[in-house]
């Protein structure tokens, strides 16, 4: 089994990996997201919503790689919602969450989840297996929201769930009844795209089953 470090505090990402047979070690990064985005914009100009997610995923993975020196693959992930050309992360406050849902209800947005993988495995005597590679990609899924009433929004926000999740909603929790459908990868909306992670592993000449603990 190839060891994997998940550079994310998201319980949904950890649960998704665990249910798929992967048991990662969790090391949460301390990335200053605003600073990371500002630095990226200074280098590359205005970022698309997909690039915002990828930039933050990369920052998380590379910080954990740099500061913890693990003998493993390091995976960083980050999700943002794109609506009307604007990029939304976690609402953090009830007022913002209510305003967000008032804008989203009955409409559709795109949830972008960035994935960044760093190969921090130590090289063996024969020069394998570590490659030192760093690579990533973004999974984008269209999400169709139900047309919630003000009372439904108030109750959902009152649960506290929307405050600390990207876009202010979940598809695998209390927010499930308020998502009418998706176009794309369900797991990417939860927070990590298993098919995309498999493709990234393939670019390192690794097979998905090499991560499995069973």
N, C-alpha and C positions, 0 to 999 in steps of 0.2 A: 504494500500500500504506500502510495506517495503522500507524504504529509501536506496538509493544506492549512494555511492560516487565513482566517476571515477577518479583515480589517474593517469591521463594522459592528455597531452596537445593536443592530436590528434583530429582534427575536424572530421576526418573520423570515429573514434570510437564513438564519441558523436552522429554523424548523424545516424550511424547504430543503436545505442540503441534507439534514439528518434523515428526513423521510425518503430521500433519494439514495440513501445508503452511504453518505459521506459524513464523517465526524471531524469537522475542523476544530482547530484551536482558535479561540477568539481573542484577538488583541485589538482593542479599540484605539484608533488614532486620535491625536489631539490637534488635528489640522484646523487652522484658522481659515474657514471657508471663504470669507470675504477677502482676505489677503491673497489666497490662492487664485481666486477669480480675477482680482485686480491685476495680479502679476501676469496672468495669462492674457488678459485684455491688452495689457501694455505691450506684450510681445506680438500678439496676433490680431489685435483689433477687436471689434464687437463679436461676441460669441453667439452662435445659435443655441437654442435650448438643448439640443442633443450634445453640443460641445460643452455646455455648462456641466451636464451630468458626467460626461467623460472626464473633464478636467478635475472635478472633485473626486471621482473614483480613483484617478491616477494619483492625486495628491495623498489620498489616504493610504493606498497601497505602498507608495514609495516612501512615505514617512515611517510606516511600520517596518519596512524593509531596512531603511537606513538606521533606525534607532534601536531595533531589537535583534538584528543579526540572526534570524532564524534559519534553520536548515530545512527549508520547505518552500512550497509555492505560496505566494502571498496574493490574496484577492481583495481588491477594494471595489465597493459599489456605491452608487449614489443615484437617487431618483429625483426628477423634477417634473412638474406638470406644465404643459404649454397650452395656453388658452388665449385666443385673440392676439397672438404674437407676443404675449407676455410669459415670463417664466416664474413659476410659483414653487416654492419649497414647502417647508413645514409652517403652518400658520402661527404656532406658538401661543396665540391668545384667542380667547373665545370670540372677541369682536371680529378679528380677522377671519376666523373660521366661518362665522356666520356670513360675512360679506362674500367670502369665497364661494360658499354654497349658493348664495343668492345669484351669483354670476354663473355658476356651473349648471344649475338645475335645468333639466329639459334640453341640455345641450351636449356637445361632445368636445373632448380635449384629447391631447396626446401625452401619454406618460412615457418619458424617456428615462431609461435606466442604463447608466454607464457602468462598464465592467473594466477593471484593469488588473492584469496578472503580471506579477514579477517572479521570475524563477530564481529563488535564493538558495536552491539546493547546493550543497558543497560538492565540488567535483571530486571524483574518485581518482585513484592512482592512474587509471587509464584515460583520464580526461573527461569522464562522464560520472553522474548524469547532469550536473548543473550546467546551465547555459548562460545564466546572467541576463536572459532575455526579459524585456519589458514591453508589453503589448496590450491593446485593449480595443473595445468596440462598444457601440451603444445599441440597445434594443428599444424600439419605439412601437408603442401599442396605442391604438385609438380606443378611448373609453367613452361609452355613451351613458350619461347620467339620467336618472329618473327625474321627473318634474316634482320635486318635493314641495310640500306646503311649508309655510313659515313655522308651523307647530312642529313638523317633522325635523326641520333644520335645527330648531331650538333644542329639541330633545336629543338629537344625535350629538350636537356640539356639547350639550350638557353631560354626556357620558365621558367626555375628555379624550376619547379616542382620536378624533380628527386633529387635535392640536399638535401632535408629535409625529405625524406621518406626512410624507410628501404629497402635496396636492390637497391635503385635508380629508382624505378618504382611504378606506381599505376595501378590498374586494374579498378578502378571506376572513373578515371579522364582522363587527357590528355594522359596517358600511355596506356589506354585501347586498342587502335588499335595495339599496339605492343606486346600484350599477345595473343598467338594463342589458348591457352587453359589451363585448370588447372585440376588436379586430386585431389579432396578433397573439402574442405569447402570454397566456394567463400568468405564468410564473414571473414574467418580467414586471407585471403590475404588482404582484406581491413583493417584488424587490430584487429578484435575481433570476435571470433567464438561464435555465439549465441547458437548453440547446445551444445558446451562444457560448456558454462556458465550455461546452464540449468542443465547439469549433476552435476556441482559443487554445485549448489543450492540444488539438490536432496540429496547430501551427508550431507547437513545440515537439511534435512527433510523439505525443502521449495520447493514450486512449482513455476514455471516460472511466472504464472499469478499473483502471489503475489507481483511482482515488477511493474506490469503495472499500468499506471495512467488512464486507461480507461476501 
